[in-house]
Amino acid sequence: MIGISACLGGIACRYDGKSQSRDELVELVENKKAEMICPEVLGGLPIPRKPAEIIGGDGYDVLEGKARVVDIDGEDVTSIYLAGAEKAYDNLKSKGINVLIVKENSPSCGSQFIYDGTFTGCKISGIGVATAFFKSKGLKVYSDTELEEVKMDYPNFFN
């Protein structure tokens, strides 16, 4: 079984109350080959919610206490993002999942890019809080933009 960001599996759980479903990933869920997670919701954030971005670095910096996650109104939501990452990891670990496909650009799940903390739509290289936590625990994390690579590395999920 593989883990996927719930928004990619068709759940309307993004900050804007929408999903970013990918047909191939929805099919994995329907065939019970994928477990969906949303670290932000698991941490206690509502749907919809205010947009949030990492200020002062990326997810690794948040884990080290050098950066924080704030919403568009300036409220510090770092502890919620950290709690959600831990809960998501515990859920994945309990199911023996060590490979994930996550939503790029998310302050939780971005695996290559995140927004720069200015709420202007600018992206920077970096990873989200949950992705940093997952990688620190040894999980293999792919972005939804790397779906073809996942298919090559793990063809049994897509048969």
N, C-alpha and C positions, 0 to 999 in steps of 0.2 A: 504494500500500500504506500502511496505517496501523499504528502501533505500539500495543500494548495490554499492560497488566500481565498477566503470565502467569497469575496467580490468577484473573483475569476470563475468561481463555480456557480454563479448566478444569484447569489444572495445580495439583496440591496442593502449593503451595510457600510458603504463608503461614507465619508464625511457629508456628502451631499445627498445621501439617501438613495443613491443609485448603485447599480452593479457595473462591472466591467467584464461580463461573462465572455468566455471563450468556449465555443462549441465543443472542442476536443476535451476541454477540462470538465465541462458540464457532463459530458459522456462518461468520463472517468468516475465522477461522483455517482451517476446513475447506475454504473456497473460495479459499484462498491470497491473501486480501485483507488479512491482518493478520500481523504479526510479533510474537511474544510475547517479553517481557523481564521479568526479575525482578532488579532491581539488587542486592537483598540477597544472593541466591544467587550472582550474578555476582561480588560482592565477596568471596565465600568463606564465607558463613554457611551452617550446616547446615539441614536440614529434618527435624524441627521444630527450633526455636531459642527461646531465651529472649526474651520480649517486650522491646522496646527503645522508648525515647521520647527526644525531644530535650529537653535541659535548657538553659535560658537563652536561648530564642528559637525560631526556626524554621530551615528549611533554608538560607535566605539567610545567617542568622547563623552557621550551621555552615560555610558556604563562606568566610565572612570570618574564621573562627577565633574568633568571639565566643560560640559555643554548642557543645555537644557532644552526641553520641548515647551513651546508656548503657543497658545492659540492666537487668533488674529486680534483679540482684544487685550493681549498681553498677559493672560492668566497662565501661570506655570502649571503644566499638566505632566511634567516629567514623571512623577511618581505613578501616575495612571499608566503611562506607556511602559514603564519598567514592570509594573505588576502584570500588565497584559502579556508582555513578552514571557515572563516566568510561567504564567498560567498556560499560555499556548504551548510552550516547550513541554511542560508537564503532561499536557494532553497528548502531544505527539509522542513523547517518550513512552507513555503508558500503552500506546498502540504499536510500539516498535517501529515508528516511522523515523527515518534518518535522511530523507530526501524531500525537498520542498520546491514548489514553484510559487513565487511571490510577486505581488504587484509592484512594478517599478515606480519610482518617484515618491512613494509613500514615506512619511516620517517613521512609520513602523517597519514596513516591508521592503522599501527600496533596497536593491542589492548592488546597484551600480551608480545610480543617480538619486538625489533628493533635491528638494527645493532649498534655496540658499538662506532662508530665514528672514527674508525681507518682504515676503508676501507680494512679490511683484511678478511671479511666474518664472523667475530665473532658476535654472537648475545648475547644480555643481556635482562633481564626482563625490560619491560617498554612499554610505548605507544607512538604513533606518535602524531604530532601536532594537526591534525584535530580530531583524536579520543579524545584527551584531551579536545579540545574545545567542541565537541559534548557532552561528558560526563558532562562537567561543565554546560551545558545548560539543562541537565536532559534527554538526549536521551539514549536509551538502545542500546549498541553496542556489537555485536558479531564478532568474527573472522571467517574467512572462514574455519578454522579448527574446528569450533563449529557448523557446519551445522546441525548435528543430534540433537543438543540441541535446535536450532532454530525451527526445524520441530516439536519437542515436545512442545515447548512453544507457537508456532504460527502455528498450523496445517492448519488453514484456508488459509494461503498463498500458501500451497503446494497441495491443492485439485484441 
